[in-house]
Amino acid sequence: MPRLKLAVAGTGAMGRRHIELIGQSPDCELIAVADPVALAVGDLNVPRYADLPSLLAQARPDGVILATPNALHASQARQCIEAGVAVLVEKPVAHSVEEGRQLLQLAQSSKTPVLVGHHRAHSPVLAKAREIIASGVLGDLVAVQGSALFYKPTEYFDAAPWRQQPGGGPVLINMVHEIGNLRSLCGEIVAVQALQSSAARGFTVEDTVSVGLRFANGALGSFLLSDSASSARSWEQTSGENPDYPRYDDEDCYVICGKGGSLAIPTLRLKYHAKPESRSWWQPMQSEIESFERQDPLVAQLAHFCQVIQGNAAPLVSVHDGLRNLIIVDAIAEAARTGQVVLTPL
């Protein structure tokens, strides 16, 4: 079959990564980019358009990847849907919950495919973890522990002073990734509460947050988030999926516990009672380390997008999923600000 014709809007770091992967893919080819600023795209040998409407009107791609600033995601996804062009929109799916709701309504009334770029959903280690949980070896889920603990250097904040102000902290920047992971592993989150602190850096924005989670299945979760903790217990530093970060393969960032056993992620260290009828903390558990085949989630996501465009697969991360992630992160920010339990009903 002929390769699909893809375009990329936004040629920043993430856009350039998408462009690189398209160039390596057997399923698609790059035919155009859109960016108001000509950022080193001359070597791509494809037309550059100053804006997305011009690209859609003139290039007519099979699909568009939106790697533009967050504030543009919803409006540009709308432009693609209205043009009948399949779109992969980077997370977050929208700049606000209300924008996300409007986009969801449009997406549900249209036949144009929309995939949201929560690329970790395509992680082989998460796929294997979901498989293990679905097998029932853990039993009914009871408790979840998670962490995203890392240290952002001073120059990160100096380069963009808005990161020192409300809205620039780890809740709104980093937590959306974790919520996507936890929902895919443990199901829907229906309530949150949180405590926050800015004691580590003294900025007006939070640097450390403790989050409580209630899942629809009755399980409870606790999550520690900090951009000021020198720790390796984050997805980036444990999964080994992003070569920009050092990897600590002796650490985990999630532990999923059920009545019958527990699973540590991403090491996939599994402990379970071989005879559930006699399980007890006095009885030893079986221990295994599950294996899986590694693959770059961004590569897997691009292949999946091509399948979605061709109608051979439903989006693994839909607009509804992207909006749920955004709603829950917004609720965590509210809970941290008010000290109240915030419900996130389905």
GIJOMO-V726207 format. One record per backbone hydrogen bond with DSSP energy under -1.0 kcal/mol. NH is the residue of the N-H (numbers start at 1). CO is the residue of the C=O. Records with the same first field share a line. If there is no record, write none. Layout:
# GIJOMO-V726207
NH->CO ; CO
This chain:
# GIJOMO-V726207
4->27
6->29
7->63
8->32
9->65
10->34
16->12
17->13
18->14
19->15
20->16
21->17
22->18
23->19
29->4
31->6
33->47
34->8
35->49
39->37
40->38
44->41
49->33
55->51
56->52
57->53
58->54
59->55
62->5
63->5
64->86
65->7
66->88
67->9
72->69
73->70
76->72
77->73
78->74
79->75
80->76
81->77
82->78
83->79
84->81
85->80
87->113
88->64
89->115
90->66
100->96
101->97
102->98
103->99
104->100
105->101
106->102
107->103
108->104
109->105
115->87
116->317
117->89
118->116
119->117
121->118
122->119
123->120
127->123
128->124
129->125
130->126
131->127
132->128
133->129
134->130
135->131
136->133
139->136
142->257
143->257
144->220
145->255
146->222
147->253
148->224
149->233
150->226
152->227
156->153
158->154
159->155
163->160
164->161
165->162
168->165
173->169
174->170
175->170
177->174
179->175
180->176
181->177
182->178
183->179
184->180
185->181
186->182
187->183
190->214
191->214
192->342
193->212
195->210
197->208
202->198
204->164
205->164
207->197
208->197
209->225
210->195
211->223
212->193
213->221
214->191
215->219
216->188
218->215
220->142
221->213
222->144
223->211
224->146
225->209
226->148
227->207
229->150
231->229
234->232
238->234
239->235
245->242
248->237
251->248
253->265
254->265
255->145
256->263
257->143
258->261
259->140
260->138
261->138
262->271
263->256
264->269
265->254
268->264
270->288
271->262
272->286
273->260
278->275
279->276
283->280
286->272
288->270
290->268
300->296
301->297
302->298
303->299
304->300
305->301
306->302
307->303
308->304
309->305
310->306
311->308
312->307
322->318
323->319
324->320
325->321
326->322
327->323
328->324
329->325
330->326
331->327
332->328
333->329
334->330
335->331
336->332
337->333
338->334
339->335
342->192
344->190
